[in-house]
Amino acid sequence: MSSTTNFNADLHCHSVVSDGTLTPEALAERAHANGVNLWALTDHDELGGQQRARAAAAVLGMEYLEGVEISVTWMGQTIHIVGLGIDATHVGIVEGLRRTREGRANRAKLMAEQLLKVGIPGAYEGALHFAGNHDLISRTHFARFLVEQGVCRDTEQVFKNYLIEDKPGYVPHLWATLDDAVAWIKAAGGVAVIAHPGRYKLSAMQMDELYKHFKDIGGLAIEVITGSHSPNQFATYGKIAQQYGFMASRGSDFHDPDESHIDLGCLPHLPDSLTPVWSMFH
């Protein structure tokens, strides 16, 4: 497996098994068509698509890493940790993710109750319609329902007016701890990566604490080039990777052809000064 920085690796995307809209097989075909050499499917808190994704990648001649994106509660906020190169059958991560998924249904019903209070009925059933896996019903599925109902023009507008803190439909959820998520990934033979650090509403001091604690417990990388980072943030998080001694990851965070900021495999390359996370997987 190449370790050069111009290698086309896309190590963050989602299928219908979590909150994406394409099957693992369709994602594999899209990644291959866009020139991806190394691919990882990283569904939220769920490993159910891994066997299909690996098989599809093999048929297409693409290298593949089994992956996951774990929801974590840190300082009262939700952050995401990607695990790459894991054994998706490892009992520790399978059981840990099962526990993390518990409570989504109750949370979703509370979200629907809040939306009903502001005049939007049927949100729970409507969101379920968009959830390929009902155990993983999420804010994204509610957002698609609100767009379908004409409440908002697109999901981006939804997440400005609904489903976020202090807006209708927001219900916090207690996810895994950072320590547990990293421990599960390491036990399953994988590498832990902080996903899209530019998205978190944490102070510089809180982010510094996150990076240091993450490294202390065995986290090895952060996403530098990702669909939700601006070009300025590519540079910012490249410098942070160097400052804290992290490897750099690259992933589109692709969910859907119409919703996602960038297509699979269509990201800028990592700067030559950074060590790509896939260099771990020779």
C-alpha positions in Angstrom: 0.0 0.0 0.0 1.5 3.3 -1.1 2.5 5.8 1.5 3.0 8.7 -0.9 0.9 11.8 -0.3 -0.5 12.0 -3.8 -2.1 8.6 -3.3 -5.9 8.9 -3.7 -7.3 7.6 -0.4 -10.8 8.4 0.8 -11.1 7.2 4.3 -14.4 8.6 5.5 -17.9 8.1 4.0 -21.3 6.7 4.9 -23.7 4.2 3.4 -27.4 3.5 3.8 -26.3 1.3 6.7 -26.0 4.5 8.7 -27.0 7.9 7.4 -25.9 7.8 3.8 -28.2 7.2 0.8 -26.1 4.8 -1.3 -25.4 1.1 -0.7 -21.9 0.0 0.1 -21.7 -1.5 -3.4 -22.8 1.8 -5.0 -20.2 3.7 -2.9 -17.5 1.3 -4.0 -18.3 1.8 -7.6 -18.5 5.6 -7.2 -15.1 5.7 -5.4 -13.5 3.5 -8.1 -15.0 5.7 -10.9 -13.4 8.7 -9.2 -10.0 7.2 -9.1 -9.8 6.2 -5.4 -6.9 3.8 -4.7 -7.7 3.1 -1.1 -11.2 3.3 0.4 -12.8 2.9 3.8 -16.5 2.9 4.6 -17.0 4.5 8.0 -20.6 4.2 9.0 -21.7 5.8 12.3 -21.5 3.4 15.2 -22.2 0.5 12.9 -20.2 -2.3 11.2 -23.0 -3.9 9.3 -21.8 -2.7 5.9 -18.2 -3.8 6.2 -18.3 -7.2 4.6 -20.2 -5.9 1.6 -17.9 -2.9 1.2 -14.8 -5.1 1.3 -16.2 -7.5 -1.2 -17.2 -4.8 -3.6 -13.8 -3.1 -3.3 -12.1 -6.4 -4.1 -14.1 -7.0 -7.2 -13.1 -3.5 -8.4 -9.4 -4.0 -7.5 -9.5 -1.2 -4.9 -7.5 -1.6 -1.6 -9.8 -1.4 1.4 -9.7 -0.6 5.1 -12.5 -1.6 7.4 -13.7 1.5 9.2 -16.2 3.1 11.6 -17.1 6.5 12.9 -17.8 6.5 16.6 -19.9 9.1 18.3 -18.2 10.4 21.5 -19.3 12.8 24.2 -16.5 15.1 25.1 -16.9 18.2 27.4 -20.6 17.9 26.9 -20.4 18.0 23.1 -20.5 15.3 20.4 -17.3 14.7 18.6 -16.5 11.8 16.2 -13.6 9.4 16.2 -12.9 7.4 13.0 -11.3 3.9 13.4 -9.4 2.7 10.4 -8.0 -0.8 9.7 -10.1 -2.4 12.3 -11.2 -6.0 12.6 -15.0 -5.5 12.2 -15.7 -8.8 13.9 -13.7 -8.0 17.1 -16.1 -8.7 20.0 -14.9 -5.6 22.0 -15.8 -3.0 19.3 -18.9 -4.9 18.2 -20.3 -4.9 21.7 -19.1 -1.3 22.5 -20.9 0.0 19.4 -24.1 -2.0 20.2 -24.2 -0.1 23.6 -23.5 3.2 21.8 -26.5 2.7 19.5 -28.9 2.1 22.4 -31.1 5.0 23.1 -31.3 6.4 19.6 -35.0 5.4 19.2 -36.0 7.2 22.4 -34.0 10.2 21.5 -35.7 10.3 18.1 -39.1 10.2 19.6 -38.2 13.1 21.9 -37.0 15.0 18.8 -40.3 14.3 17.1 -42.2 15.6 20.1 -40.3 18.9 20.0 -41.0 19.3 16.3 -44.7 18.6 16.9 -44.8 21.5 19.4 -43.7 23.9 16.6 -46.3 22.6 14.2 -44.4 19.8 12.4 -46.3 16.5 12.9 -45.2 13.0 11.9 -41.5 13.6 12.2 -40.6 10.3 13.8 -42.3 8.1 11.2 -41.1 10.5 8.4 -37.5 10.2 9.6 -37.8 6.4 9.8 -38.7 6.4 6.1 -35.2 7.8 5.3 -33.4 5.4 7.8 -32.1 2.3 6.0 -31.2 1.0 9.5 -33.9 1.9 12.0 -31.4 1.3 14.9 -29.4 4.2 13.6 -32.1 6.9 13.2 -30.3 10.2 13.4 -30.6 14.0 12.9 -29.8 13.5 9.3 -32.9 11.4 8.7 -35.0 14.1 10.4 -33.3 16.7 8.2 -34.3 14.9 5.1 -37.9 14.6 6.3 -38.0 18.4 6.9 -36.7 19.0 3.4 -39.2 16.6 1.9 -42.0 18.4 3.8 -40.9 21.8 2.5 -40.0 23.1 5.9 -36.5 23.9 4.7 -35.0 24.1 1.2 -32.1 21.8 2.0 -30.4 20.0 4.9 -27.9 22.8 5.3 -30.8 25.2 6.1 -32.3 22.5 8.5 -29.1 22.5 10.6 -29.3 26.3 11.0 -32.9 26.4 12.2 -33.7 23.0 13.7 -32.1 20.0 15.4 -29.2 22.0 16.9 -28.7 23.4 20.4 -31.4 26.0 21.4 -33.5 25.2 18.3 -36.6 22.9 17.9 -35.9 19.2 17.7 -32.5 19.3 19.5 -32.1 16.5 22.1 -28.6 15.7 23.4 -27.5 12.1 23.7 -24.7 10.6 25.8 -22.4 8.7 23.5 -19.3 6.7 24.2 -16.4 8.2 26.1 -13.3 9.2 24.2 -11.3 6.6 26.2 -13.7 3.8 25.4 -13.8 4.6 21.7 -10.0 4.7 21.3 -9.7 1.5 23.3 -12.2 -0.3 21.1 -10.4 0.8 18.0 -7.0 -0.2 19.3 -8.2 -3.6 20.6 -9.6 -4.3 17.1 -6.2 -3.6 15.6 -7.1 -0.2 14.1 -5.9 3.4 14.2 -7.9 6.1 15.9 -8.4 9.4 14.0 -10.2 12.6 15.1 -12.7 13.3 12.4 -13.2 16.8 11.0 -11.7 18.8 13.9 -12.8 22.1 12.3 -16.4 21.3 13.0 -16.3 21.3 16.8 -17.5 24.3 18.8 -14.7 24.1 21.4 -12.3 26.8 22.5 -8.7 26.6 21.6 -7.9 25.5 25.1 -10.5 22.7 25.0 -9.2 21.5 21.6 -5.6 21.5 23.0 -6.9 19.3 25.8 -8.6 17.1 23.3 -5.5 16.6 21.2 -3.3 15.9 24.2 -5.7 13.5 25.9 -6.3 11.7 22.6 -2.6 11.3 22.0 -2.0 10.1 25.6 -4.6 7.3 25.2 -3.2 6.1 21.9 -4.9 8.3 19.2 -2.6 8.6 16.2 -4.1 10.9 13.6 -6.5 13.7 12.7 -8.4 14.4 9.5 -6.7 17.3 7.7 -8.3 17.1 4.2 -12.1 16.5 4.6 -15.3 17.6 3.0 -16.3 19.9 5.8 -13.0 21.8 6.0 -12.3 25.0 4.1 -9.0 25.4 2.2 -7.8 27.6 5.0 -8.6 24.8 7.5 -6.6 22.4 5.4 -3.6 24.5 6.3 -4.6 25.1 9.9 -5.1 21.4 10.7 -2.0 20.4 8.8 0.0 22.6 11.1 -1.9 21.1 14.1 -1.0 17.6 12.9 2.7 18.6 12.9 2.5 20.4 16.2 1.0 17.5 18.1 2.8 14.7 16.2 -0.3 13.3 14.5 -0.5 11.5 11.1 -2.9 13.1 8.7 -6.0 11.5 7.2 -8.1 12.4 4.1 -11.8 11.7 3.6 -14.7 13.2 1.9 -17.3 12.4 4.6 -19.6 11.7 1.6 -23.2 10.9 2.4 -25.2 11.6 -0.7 -24.7 13.0 -4.2 -26.9 16.0 -3.6 -26.1 16.8 0.0 -22.4 16.3 0.3 -19.9 19.2 -0.1 -17.5 17.0 -2.1 -17.6 13.8 -4.0 -15.8 10.6 -3.1 -12.1 10.8 -4.0 -12.3 14.4 -5.2 -10.4 16.0 -2.4 -7.1 17.9 -2.6 -4.0 15.8 -1.8 -2.3 15.9 1.5 0.7 18.3 1.8 4.0 16.5 1.3 5.1 17.7 4.8 2.5 15.4 6.5 2.7 11.7 7.2 -0.4 10.0 5.7 -2.3 7.7 8.1 -2.3 5.0 5.4 1.4 4.6 5.8 0.5 2.5 8.9 -1.0 -0.2 6.7 1.8 -1.4 4.5 
